[in-house]
C-alpha cells in the first residue's frame, strides 16, 4: 500500500471511532438530524467537503478549470447513500444514526499511470476522515472510463480546429461556413458515445455541423475520428475522416483529393433566408426565452452557446447574458420557490361592458322555425335549453379572464393539498422523500401510504439511446446516458410550459465538473392536477357526481438534457394509493447526412438530411417493501378453458397463479409475454384472507433491441429483460454508473450477474428491475423537434387487496406524519 493509502486508512479508522462515540453520547443530536439523514448535500456541506479534500497535501489537487488533463482534480461530490439496513434500523427501531458521508470522485491525471478513484468523506457537516471506496471484485477504474469534462471539451475543439486547417477551403465551398475566423458563419462539432469499443482506448467520432439554433439538424457530411486517450494533448491524432460515404486517412488526404477533383461533394443550401419575405429555414425555431447558466459560488457565468464547446470570445471580451424580463428568477439558497401566475394579458373590456360573442360571418347560423338563435360559446357542447328559451351567457365583468401567453392553464386550488418540508413531501395519505442525485437524477426514498412503507427506493438506474445508421458515427452511437450525469444536467423549468404557473419550483445544488457548488435554479417542480370526476346514473332521470372519488394527483417533475434530446421525468401520486413513474423522450432530432444507403436506417427529412431510427430505454430500480421487507413475487395470467354445461359448451377465462422462488425464474426476456398481473405480496393476511399486495403494471412500448449473443459487452445485458426480480443485496444497489458510457469492455457492475447467482426470493427483501422504452422513426412532421405527447413510457404501482377494509378515496387535506 502506498504512503497516501496508509495515511488515509489510519486517519479514517481513528476518526470513525471518535465520531461514532460522539453520536452515541449525544443522542439529542441524532434525534434532531433524523429528517436530514437522506437529504442531498447543501451548499455549505459541499464546500466543507471540497475544502477538506483540497487541504490534503498527499493528493496534490489542482483546480478543475486548469487547462490541462495532466493534473489531479475533483470532478464530483455528491451524497453517499448509507446502507439500507442501517437506515431502516434507525427509522423503525431507533438504532444509531448512520453517518452522513460524501462520495468524492477524483481524476488522477498527474501520475505515471493515470486513474479515476472514488473516496468517502465524512461526516459532511465537519469532515474529519477520508477512505477509498473499493469496487466489487477489486476492479480499478481505467483512465479512459472517466466522463468528459469541460476542460477536455475545450482542448478537443482546439485540436480539431488545428487538425482541420487544410480543409478551410473545402469547408467554405461546401457549407459556406468555416472553423477559422468565421465571423458568424461558424462550424462546430458534436461528439458521440461510446468513446471506443476496446478496453483502455478513448477514441471519439465528431460530427461537423453548422452553428445555428438548430445545429443538430445541420450536418455537413464530414465526420472525424480522434484518438484523445493521452493526458498530453500533443499526442492526440486524427485517425480517420468520413465524408459523404467514403473514408479518408487524414484531413490532408481529403484536402488533396478535393483539390484534385476526386471528391464527390455536396454543396449545402444557405440556411438563412435571403429576404425578410422568405420563410426561415426548415429547421429554425425562434427561442421562447433565454436562461442563464447555473450559478456557482463566484457569481454568474458567461453563457455558452453550446455546452460542449466554449463560446468564441469577441473583440470586446465575454458578455454577460441578461435574463429575460418576462421570466424573473428568484434565487434562494435552496428552498422552494412558488411561481406567480402571469397577469399580463387581462381580457380587454370595451366601454359598454362585456359583449355578446358574435358568430363568424363565414359560417351563418342555420335559421330554425322559431328564428335565429344566439350562438353558444362552445359549439361542441351546446347549452341545455330551458323552458324560457335560449339565454345569452354574459361573462362576469368583475372577474376578467387572465389570458397568458402560453394559452389555457391548469386550475390549481388556492390551498394546495401537499406540504413540503425540505425534500419531504406530505400529500394526503402519501409521505415520501425525494432527491436529485447528480449521477442518477430524480430518486424517491421511503415511500409510505397510510402509514405503510410501499417502497424504500425508486429511481432510474440507466438510460440508453440506441441509434442505427449508415454514417461512420451513426453506426457507433449508443448513448448510456447516466454517463453524462442525469441529475447534473438538469435545466431551468419554465412556468406555464414545463410546469403550471402555480407549481412550486425547487432549486438544486450540485458539485459536478466545477470547483465549487453550482446552483441550478428551478430544477424541479411539484404541482397538483385534477384527474376527473365520476358520474353515476340512477337510471331514472338524473346523474350523481362524485367529484372526489378519483381525486387529484400530485406530480413531481424534472428534466435532463443530453446533447440533442430531453428526458422529462415524472413521479405521479394518486389519492387511491397508486403511483406512476413516467419518462418522456423529446428534443431535437439527431440528424445525419443523407446517402441512399442510409435510407435503410433513417427517414429522409430534407434534401440532405436523414432522421436516425433509434430506441430510448430506461431501466428503473424499484426496491419494494410492501408492508415490510418480507415479500413474495407471484403472477396472475389469464388462460381460456372449455367448460361443458349440460345445455352448451362455453369458453371462459381462468386466472392461473404462479409463485416464483428463484431469481432466474423471475427474469422475463423481451421475447416472453409478460403476465398481466405482477404482484408483490407481504406474508400477512388481510381480513379477506388474501395477502397484502401491490401490483406492478408495465405498459411499455419497448421492443427487444439487443438480443442474447449480441457482441460480448457486459454493459448491454439489462436491455434484454422486461422485468427481473432479485433479492436485495447491498452490493447490487447499482449497475449503472458515470463510467458506463466509456467502460463497455471492463464494466464495473454486470446486471446479468444479479440474476445468475439465482438466490431464493420467497419471503425476502425484493427488488424489481423494469425496462421501459419507445422507438422513434422520424418523419418530416416532427422536424425540428420530437413531440412530447405520445412519446412516454413508464410503470404503475397500485394496491391489490392491500387494505383490510373498503375505504372511500378522497382528496383529503394533508394529514400524514413525516416518517422519513
N, C-alpha and C positions, 0 to 999 in steps of 0.2 A: 504494500500500500504506500502511496506517495506521501510526502510530508503534509501536503494540503489535506489529503484524505484523513490522515491520522489526527491532525489538528481539529478538523470538523467533527469527527466521530467523538473524540474525547470531550470537546465542548458541548456537543449535543447531549451525551449521556449525563454529564454533570448538571446541565441546565434543566433538562426534562424532569429530573428527580426533584429539583428545587421547586419548579413550577407546580408539579403535582402535589407536593406537600403544602404549598401555598393555597391551592384550590381547595384541598381537603380541610384546611384550617379555617378558611374564610368562606363558610357556607352561604353567607348572605350575598357575596359576590356571585356565586354560582346561581342562586335563585334570580338575582337581578338580570343576569345575562341569558336567561333561558330563551327568550324570544329571539336573541341575536345569534344563536348558535349556528344557523344556516344562512344568515344574511350574506349578501355579496360584500366584498371589501369596500369600505368607504374610502374617500379620497385621502383622509388622514392616515388610515391603515396602509394604503398603497404607498404613500410617501414614507411611512415608517419602515416598511419592508425594503423599499428601494434604498433608503439611506443606510440601513443596516448592511445590506449586501454590498453596496458601493464602498463601505468603510473597511471591508475585508481585503487587506493588502495581498493575501495569498492568491486571490482571484485575478488581480491585476485588470480590473474592469475599466473600460473607457466608454464615453457616450456613444449611444447607438447611431447618432447622426454623423459621426466621424466618417468621412467619405472613403472608406476602405473596408474590405472584408477581413483583412489580416489583423483583427482586434478581438478582444474578449468583451462582450456586451450583453446586457439584459434584453431579452426580446419580449417576455411575457411575465406578468404577475397576475395571478387570479386565486380565487378561493380553492383550497384543497379540501374536498369533502371528507369529513370523518367517516369512520366505519359505521355501517348501518346498525349493528348490534349495540354499539356504544350510544348512538343517538336514541334508539328505542329504549334502552335501559335508563337513560337519563329522562326521557319524556314520560315514560309509562311507570317507571319504578323509582324515580328519584335518585338514581345512581350518580356517580361522579360525572361532572361536566366534561365532555370531550374538549380538548384544546382546539382553539381556532388557529389554523395554520394556513400559510400561503404556498402555492405552487409557483416556483420561480424557474423559468426556462432561460438558460444562458448559452450563447453561442461562443465557443472557444475557438476562434479563428487564428489566434496569435500563437499557436502551438505547432510543433513539428507534425503532429497528426491531429488536425482539426476535428472537433466533435461537437455534439449537442448534448448537454447534460441538464437534468432536472433536479431541483432541490426542494425540500420542505423547510420553511422558515416560520418560526413561531416563538411565543404567541404573537399574533398580529398586532395586538394593542401596544405591546412593547417588546419587539423581537429580542431574543436572547440566545437563540441557537439556530443552527443550520445543518441539515443532514441530507445526504444524497438519496434520491428515490431510485431504487433498483427496479428494473422491469422483469416481468415473468421470464424465467429461464436465463436470467443474467445477460440478456441481449443488450448490446450497446447501440445507441442511435448513431447512424452514419452522418457525416457532414453533409452528404448530398440529400439527406431526407428533410432538411430544415425548410420551413416555409419561406417564401420570398419576402424580403424586406424592402423598405423604401430606398435604402442605400443601394441595394443590388439592382433595383429597377432603374435608378438614375445612372449607374455605371453601365448597365446594358444599353440604355439609349445612347450614351456617348460612344460605346463600342460599335453599335450598329451604324451610327452616323459616320464614323471614321471608315468602317469597312465598306460602306456603300458609296463612297466618294466617286469611284469610277462610273457609277450609274446615274449621275446627276442629269446628264443629257437624256438618257433613256427615260428617267422619271418624268422630266418635263414634257417630252414628246408624247408619252403615252397617257399621262394623267393630268398634265397641266399644273401639278404640284411638285414640290421638291422637299428635300430634307435640310439643305444648306441655304441660309439666307432666304427663307421662304416668304417673309413679309405677308403673312395671312394665308398664303396658299401652301400650307404645311402638310407633311405626311407624318404618320405615327405608326406604331406597331402594337398589336395585341399578342401577348404570349398565351399559349395554351398548355394544358397539362394532359398527361404526366410529363415530367422532365425527361424521363428515359425509361425504357423497359429493361434495363440491365443494371444490376446491383452496383452501387457506388458511382454511377455516372450522373451527370447533370447536364443534359442536352435539351434545349427547348426550341420549338418551332415558333417563329414570329410571322404574323400576317401583316403585310404592309397595307395601310388604309389611308384615305384622305381625311384630314381633320375637319369634321363638321359636328353639329349637334347629334347627328345620327351616324357617326363614323363606323359603327358596326355594320352598316349597310353600304359601306363604300370600299369594298375590297378592290385592290388593283391587279390582282392576279399574281403578285410576287410574294413568295414565302421563303424564309431564310431559317436554316438550322444552325444554331450556335452552341458551341461547347463552352460552358461557363462554370466548370467544376472547380477550377483552381481559385485559391484566395488571392492570387496575383492576376490582376486584370490584363497584364501584358501577355498572359498565356491563353487568353480567350481567342478562339478562332472560329471562322465560318466554315462549316463542314460541307454544306450543300445549299444550293439555291434552286427553287422550283418556280417556273413561270409558264403559265398557260399550257399546262400539261406536260412540260419537259423539265428534266433535271440538268443542272449545271454544277460544276465542281466549285466554282467561286464567283463572286461578283465580277472579277476581272474577266473571266471567261464569257460571262453573259454580255458584258460591255463590248468585248471584242467581236463577238458573233453578231451583236446588234449593229455595230459599225460596218461589218462585212455584209449586212443584209441577210443574215442566216436565221434571224429570229422572227417567228410568226407573231407579230404584235397585235394588240387590240387597243385602239385609241378610245379612251373613255369620253363620254359626253360631258359637257360643262354642267356641274351640279347646281349652279346658281342661275336664276332667271336673268335674261339679258335686259328686260324692261320691267317696269313696275306693273304692266298689264298682264304679264305672264304669270301662270300659276307656279308656285315654288316647286322645287324638285320633289320627286315622288316620295322620298323618304324623310322629308323635313317636318319636324314638329316645332311649334312655337312654344318655348318654355313657359310654363304657368307661373313659376316663381323660382327665384334663386335663393339658395340656402348657404349659410356659412358652414365651414368645416367645423368638426368638433373642436371645442376649446380646451387647450392644455393649460397647465398651471401658469405658463408665461404669458397668457393672453391670447387674442385671436390670431389665427394663422392666415397666411396668404392662400387664397382659393386656388386649387389646382384644377385645370380643365379636365384632366383625366387622372384617376388615382394612381395609375401605374407610372406615369412619367411626369417629372416636374414641368411647370409652365415655363416656356422661354421668357426670359426677363427682358423687357423692352428698355429703350434708352433711358427713360425716366425712372427706372427701378420698379420693383414689385409694387403692386397696388393692393390695397385692402378693399375687399368687396363690401358693399353696404347692404344691409338686409332690406328686403322689400318692405315698404311701409305698410303694405296690406297684411303682413304677417309678423306683428311684433312678437318677439321671442323672449318671454321672461325666463331668465336663467337662475335657478336656485341651486343651492349646493347639492341637492339630491332628492328633494321632496317632490310630491306630486304637484302638478300644475293643472288647474281647471281652465280649459279654454272657454272664452266667452263667445256666444253666437254673434254672427255678423248682424248689424242693424243699419247697414249702409244703404239699403235699397227699399225703403217703405213704399207701399203702393201709392202712386200719385192720386190725390183726391181733387177733383175739379171743384169749381166754385159752387156748383149747385148740389154738391154732395155725391154720394156713390151713384153710379149709373147702372142701368139695366144692360146686361150683355146683349149686344146686337149680333144677329146671325151674319155669317159670311155671305156677301152678295152673290158669290158664285154658286151657292147652294141654296136656292129658295126653299122655303118651308112648304111641304105639302099642305094644301088647304082642305080641311075636313068639312063635313056638313055644317058643323057649328061655327065655321070661320077660322081664321088663322089663330094659332096658339103661340104663346110665348116660349121661346126655346129654353130648354133646361141646361144648366151649367155642364152636366156630364151626359154626353149622348149615349154612353154605354148603359148607364143606369138611370133610366127615366124616373122622375119622382112620382110616387103614388098619388093619384088624383082623388081628392076628397069630393064630397057631395057638392060643395060650392064651386067646383071648377078649379082649373089650374091657378096657382099663385105665382107671383114673381118673387124669386128669392132675392132679398136685399142683404148685401154684406153689412156687418156691423161697423158703423162709422168709427166707434170708439177703439176698435182693435184692427188697424190696417195690417194686412198680412206682410210680414217681412220677407221679401224675396231676395235671397242671397245669390251671389254669382254662380254658386255651384249647383243650383237647382233645388228640388224639394229635399227637406231634411227629415231625419228620423225623429219622431216626437220622443222626448225624454221626460220622465217625471221630474217635478220640481225638487223632490227629495229622493235621491237615488236609494235603492234598496241595498246597496253594497256599502261596506265601510273598509277603508284602507288603514292599516297600521304598519307603516314602513312597507315591507314586502309581504305582509299577511293580508289576505282578503277574507272578509266575512260577508256572506251573501245568503240570506235566508237560512236554510239548513246546511249550506256549504261552508267549509272552512279549509283554506289551503294556503300554501306559501309558494311564491314563485321567485325565480332568479334568472337574470340574463347572463348566462355563462359565456365568457369571452370565446371559448372554443366551440361549444356545442349549441349556443343560442338559448332559446326560451325553455326553461325546465320547471316542472311542478314538483313539490315535495309535500309529504304528509297530508294527503288529500282526505278530508273527512266529510261524511254526510250523515246528519242526525247523530253526531257523536261517535260514529263508527268509522274506523280507518278503511278507506277503499283501496288506496294505493299509496305506497311510500314514495315512489319516484316515477314520473312520466316525462319523457322528452325524446328528442331526436338523437340518434347515435351516428348516423351517417346519411349523406345525401349524395346522389350520383346523377350526373347528366351525361348520358352515353350517346355520343354522336356517331353517325355514319357519314362517309364522304369519299370523294374521289381525289381531292387535292392532297398534297403531302401532309399538311397539318390536319385536314379533315379526317384522315384515316386514323390519326393518333389520339384525337381529342376524347378524353374520358375524364371529366371533372369529378373529383372526390371532394365535395365542397366543404367539408369540415376542415380540410387542409388549408382553407383560406380564412378560417375563424368566423363561424356563423354569427356569434354574438358581437364580435369586434367590428363587423362591417354593417351594423345596423345604421340606418339614416333617419333623419327627422321625418316624423309623420305629420301630414298636413290636415288640419281641421277642415271638415266638410268634404274631404276627398278620401283620405286613408281611414279616417275615423269621423264620427259625428262631431259637430261643433261642441256639443255639451259633454263629450267624453272627458275623462280625467287623463291627462298626459303625464308621463313619468320620464325623468331623465335617467341616464345610466352612466356609470363611470368605469372606464377600462384602462388597463395598462397593457397596451399591445403595440409593439414596434414603435416605442416612444421612449423618452427619458423622464416621464412623469405621468401622473394620472391625466386622462383625457375625458372631458365631459361630452357625452352625446345627448343633445337636447331632444326631448320628445321622442325617445327611442321606443317607448311602449305607450299603449293606450288601453284603457278599460272603460267599457260602457255597457249599458243595458239596452236590450232591444225587445220590442213586443213580438210575441210569437203568433198567436191567433186566439180567437175566442171560439167557443163551442156552442152551436145552436141545437136545441132539442125540440122535436115536434111532438105535440100531444095528439096528433092525428085527428084533430077536430078543426080548429080554426086559428091556431096561433103557434108561436115558437117561444121557447125559453132560451135565454142567453146565459152561458156560464163563462164569463169573460176571464175568470182567473183559474179555470180548470187546467189549462195548459201553462198559463203564466208566462212572464217574460223570460228572457235568458240573458246571461252575462257573458260578454266576450272580452277576452284578454288577447291583445294583438301586438305583434312586432313584425318587422320586415328586414330581410337580409339581401344585399345586392352583391352579386359576384359577376364581374365582367358585365356581360350584356343582360343577364336575366335576374329577376327579382323573385324571391320567395317570400310570400306572406304567410305568417304562422299564426294560427288561431287556436285557442282553447276556449270551448263554449260550455257553459254550465246551465242546465235546465232545472227548474224548480222541482221536478219529479224524480230527481236523483240520477238523471242521465248526463253524461259528459262526452264531449266530442273533441277530437284532435283533428285539425284540418290544415292542409298545405295548399296554397295557390302558387302555381308556376306561371309567371308572366314576364314582361320586359321586352327588350328589343330582340328582333330576330337575329340569330347568329348566322350571318350570310357568308357564302364563299363565292369564288369566281366561277362564272359559267363555263362549262365544257359539255360537249354532247355525251361523253362518258359519265359525267356527273349526274345525269338525269336518272340513273338507276338508284341514286341515294338521296336525291333532292327534288324539290319542285322549283320550276322556273318562275321567279317573281318579277324579273325585269330583264332588260336587254342583256346585261352581263351579270345577272345576279341569280344565285340559287339559294334556296332556304333548306338548311340541313334537316333531314329527318332525324329525330332524336327522342330519347325517353328520359323522363325525370323519375327517379326512385328515391323514396325517403324510408329510412329504417328507424322505426320507433322502438324504444325500450320501455316497457310498461311493467313496473315492479308492483304487482297486485298483492295487496294484503286484505283480502275480503273478510272483514270482521276478525282479523288476526292473521298470523303468519303461517298457520297450518291449513293449506288449501289443497284441493284436488282439481284436476282438469278432466272434463268429460265433454262429449259432444252428443247432440241430438241430430239425427239425419233422417230425412223422410224417404220412405220407400212405399211402393204401391203393392197391395196384396189383394188377390182374388178372394172374395167371400161369397160362399154359396148360401143363399136363402132358400127356403122351401119353394118360393114362387119365382125366384130370379137369381141371376149371377151379377155381383157388383164388384167394382174396383174401388177400394178405399185406401187413403193414405195412413200409414203406420209410422210412428216415430221410434227409431231404434237408438238406444242409449249405449254409448261406448265409453268405458273408463280407460284412461291411459296411465300406465305405471312407469314407463321408461322414456327417457328423453328422445331416443331415436323414433319411438312410436309417435311422438307428438311433434314431429318435424314434417311439414307439408310442403312438398315441392310445388312449383307453379304448374307442373303437368298434372297434378292431382286436383280434384274438385274439392274445394274447401267445404266442410259441413256447414249447414245453415246456422246451427246454434253451437257456439263455443262458450262453454260455461266454466267459470272458476268458482268453486264452492268451498265453504267452510264446513267442517265436520259437524258443527252444531246444527240442531234441527229446529225448524220453525214450528209454530202451533199446528200447521197443516201437515207436519211430518216430513216436509221437504227440507233440503239443505239451503242455507243462506247462500245465494249465488249472485254473481254479476255476469252478464253476457257481453262478450266481445264480438262486435259486428264489424266486418271489414268490407265496405262497399267500394272496392278499388278497381280502377281500370287498367292496372298494371298487367303486363304480359311477361312471359319468360324471355329475357334478353341475353342472359349468359348461361347457357345450358351446361350441365356437368361435362367435364373434359375440355371446356374452352380454355385454352392456354393452361398454365400451371400456377398463375399468380394467386397467392393466398388472399390478396386484397379483395378478390371478386367472388367470394363464396356466399356472402349473405344474400345477394340478389337472386339466388336460386330458390329461396324459400319464401312462400307467402306468410307462413307462421311457423314459429318454433317455440316450444315451451321448455324451459330449463329450470333446474334447481338453482336458487340464489347462491352465488359464490362471490366473495369479496374480490377475488382475482379476475372475475368475469364481469365487472361493472362496465367496462369499456372495451370495445373492439375498434371503434373509430378513434382517430386522433389527428392532431395537426400534421402528422408525418405521413398520412395516408396518400396524399397526392403524389409524393415523390419517393415513396418507400414500398413500391409494389412487390419487389422481389425478396425483400427481407422484412416482411411485415411484422410490426411489433406484437399484434394480437390477431389470431386467426379465429374467425367466428365458427368455422366448421368444427374446431376443437371443442367448443362449448357443447356441441351435440354428440360428438363421437365418444366422449367419455361415458355417455349413456348412464347417467345417475338416475336413481329412483325419484319419482316426482309425486308419490302418494303422500298426502298429509305433510307437505313440505312448503317451504317459502319459495313461491314460484314467480318466474319472470316470463312475460310474453314478448317475443321479438316479432314485430309486424312490419312487413314490407308493403308499402302502398305506392302508387305512382300513376303516370299517364304518359301518353305518347303524343308528340307534336309532328304532324305532317303539314308543313306550311303551305299556304296558298296566298294569292295576291291580295285578298281582302284583309289580311292581318298585318300587312306592311303599314307602318314600320314596327308596330309592337303587337305582341300576342294579347288577345283579350283575356281579362281575368275571369269573367263568368264561364263556367263550363270547364275550366282548367284547374280543378281541385281534386284532391284525394285525401283520404283520412280514415279514421276509425271511430267507433262509438263504444262507450261503456254504459250499459243500462242495467238497472236492478232486475233480477229474475227470481221471484219468490224470496226476496231479501228481507221483507218486513214480516213481523209477527202478526199483523192485522192489517185490514184495509185502512188506508189513510186518504184523506182528501188533500190533493195537492193544491196549494195556493201560493201566490207570490207574497208570502208573509214578510213583515219587516224583519230586518236582520236581528237575530237574537242568539246566534251561535256563540259559544265561548271559544276563545283562542286556545288551541291545543297544540300549536306548533312551537 
